[in-house]
């Protein structure tokens, strides 16, 4: 028997007609405990199907230390067929109730220990495609809240500039790193726009192409990511976390496999690995 709880939608911000940020507050006022990188399952009754509840899981964008709300960034699925839950959600309003199941998922939890039991102090590279950015917004805010000194780089790929859903928040976190010193908070944020030729993206002056182009070596042999961090990316100094379409994950691994990076699913006999990922299609 599924134990469903109830929450209220307290905030909706539509960045475009099919992309929005939603905040939920459980009706008992208690934000559930979770780990950065986990997901929560939400549900709404479908009036066209005898009010049968439709449920889907979404990565949590808020961080565990935030006890005011649970935040999600969600795209309205409209092709090839309208998504049943997202259609209901994008027709909901602030004050509506929504069902939820407790957070779960281990695929993207932050790795804290190496196989020998020592602390994992490798640089953290987060690669998010589209709404796959959500768990890494949670990562960034969580690591900041607990005063973690590891270097963290968040890379976000989107088609259009108005899909850079957390640009302001992540830019502010990077500015704090620059202002206060990387010895106190070592954070970098970069984005890539895959359709720079389209008029709506005319103001974009950053990286272009799919997000994995950050990993493609230039003529000098260095990738834009290596130029950004100031050294060669190796399996000893860096761990990757990837979330998005399977094509994003495959694209990143095309560049990392030749560097002997392996996923946690294919970890070595000694238990070592350098990539965690979660695909949503």
N, C-alpha and C positions, 0 to 999 in steps of 0.2 A: 504494500500500500504506500503510495507516494505521499510524503508528509509535506503538503504545500502550505506556505505561509503567505500572508498578505502584506502588501506595501502600498504606499501612495506615491504617485508620480508628482514630485514637488517642483520640477524644473524641466523645461524643454527649450533647447536652443537649436533652431534650424539654421544650419550653415548654408544649405541649399535645399531644394524641395525633396531630395532623397537622401539627405545626410543630416543627422542630428545628434545632439548630446542630451541624454536623459538622466535625471537624478531620481533615485528612489529612496524613500524612508520607510523602513518596516513599521507597521502599525503599532508595534509595541515599543517603538522608539530605540530599539537596540540594533546597532549595526553588527552583523555577524563577523566573527573572527575569520580571517583568511590570510593567505600568503600572496605577496605580489606575484603576478603571473597567472593566478587562478581565474576561473570563470564562474559565473552565476547563471542558473537557468531560470528564465522568467516565462510566464504564461498568461494568456488572455482567452476568455471564452469566445468561440467563433459563432456568431449568430446565424450564419448561413449553414451551419452543421450541427444544429440542435444544441448550441452552446458548448460543444465539446471543446475542452481546453487545448489550445495549441501552445507547445513549449519549444523554446530554442535556447541554446547556451551562448553567452557572450562574455568575452574577456572583460574583466573589471579594470577600468581606467583610473579610478580613485585608489588611494594607497591604504594599507591596513591601519595606519595611525589616524586616519580621518574617521572620526566617529559621528560625523554629521549626516552623511549620505553615502549611497553607493552610486557611482557614476559609470555610465556606459556610452560608447559612441557607436551608433548603429546606422547602417545603410538600408534604405528601403529597397528590397528586391522587387524588381518589376519585369525583368526579362529572364528566361523566355516566358515565364508565367509569374504573375504577382505572388510574392511571398505571403503566406497566410498570416503569420504573426507580424511581420513588419508592416503589412498593410493595415492591420488593426492598430498597431502601435503608432503609426504616423497619422492615424485618424483620432488618436486619443488626445486628451488635454490635461493640463496640470490639474491635480485634484482627483483624477481617476485612480481607481485601485487596480493593482496588478499582482498576480501570484508570483512567488519565487521559491526556489529550492536552495538549500545551503550551498555555499561556494565549494568547488571541487577542482580537481585537475592538478597533476604533478609535472606535466610535460615542460612547462616554462618556469618552474620555480627557480629562484636564484641559487646557483651552486655555491656552497659555502666551504666544502672540504675536498681536498684532493684524495686520491686513492690511499696515500700513505697516512691520512689523517690530519695533515697540516692544512692551514687555512688557504683557501683558494684566493689568491691575490692577483690573478690575471686581469688584464684589461677586459672590460665587458663591452662588446659590440652588439647593439640591438638593431635588427633590420626588420622594419615593419612596412608591409605593403598595404595601402588603403587603411581600412579600419583595423588592420593587423598592428597598427601603432599602439592600440589600447593597453596591452600588458606592459609596454615599455614606458608609458606615461606613469603607470603604477610603479614600475621599477625606479624611475628617476626620482619620483617624490618620496618613495620609501627610503632609498639610499641616502637622500638628502636629510630626511627626518631623523635617521639613526646615525648620522655623521660618519657614513662610510667613506673611507679615503681612496677606494679603488677608482681607477679611471673608468668612466662610462661614456660611450659615444652612442647616440641615438640617430639612426638614419631612417628617413621616412620617404617612401615613394608614393606619388599620387599623379593622377592625370591632369588635374587643374589646381590652380593656386588656392581656390576656395575650399579645397578638400584637405588642406594642411590644418587639420582640426585643432591641433594643440600648439600651433606655431608660437603664439604669444607666451604661453606658459613655459615652453621649452627654451625659447630665446631668453626669457628672464632668468632661467636657471643657468644658462651659459654665461650671461652677463655677470651674474653673481660669482661664477667661477673666475672670470677675468678680473673682476674688481677686487675680490678678496684673496685670490691666489689659489693655484691648483693644488697646493699642499693642504689646503683646507677643504676644497670641494672641486673635484676634477671632472667637469662635465662639458661635453660638446654636442651640439645638435646641428644636423645638416639634412636638407631635403633635396629630392630630385623630381622634376616634372617631366612626365613622359611624352607630353604633347606640346612642346614649346612653340610649334608653328601656328597654333590656333590663336585667334585674336584675343580671347579671354586671358591668355597667359602672356600677353605682350610685355608686361612689366617684369617678368621673371628674368633674373640675371644669374641665377645659381646653376647647379648641376642639372643637366638634362639627360633624358633617357630613363630606362628602367632603373630601379634602385640599385641593382647589382652592378651597374656601371661604376659605382664607387670602388669596386674591387678589380676592375679591368686595368692591367698594367698599361702605362703610357710608353712612349718611345724610349724614355729614360729608364724603363724597367720598373718604375714605382707606380702604384695605383694611387688614385686620389685619396683613398683612405690612409695609405701609408704616408703620403705627403701631409695629411691632416694631423696624424699622431706623431710624426717626426721620426719614425723608425719602421723597419720591416716587420710585417705581421707574421708571427710564427705560432706554432701550436703550443709553445712554452710560455708565450707572453699574452695570449689572447684567447678568450672564449666567446663564441657567437651564439646569439639567441635570435631566432627567425620566426616571424608570424605573418601569415598571409596566404594567398593562393599557392597551390603546389608549384606553379610555375616560378614564383618568387624563390621558394626554397630550392628548387632545382637549379635556378640561375645562380644563386649564391654558391651552392655546392660545386657547380662547374668550375668555379675559380678556387675553391678551397681544397677539393680533393687532391689536386696536384701538389699542394703544400702539406699533404699527409694529415689533413684535418679529418676526423671521423665523428659521426653522430653518436649520441648516447645509445641509440638503438643498435649500433654496430661497434660498441666500445671494445677496446682491446682486452686481452686476457687479464691484464693488471688492473682493469676497471677504468682506465683513462679514456677521455673523450674531449672534444673541443667544440661541439655543436649541439644545441638543443633547439627543437623546432616544434611548431604546431601549425597544421594546415587546416583551413576552413573550406576546402573545395579543390 
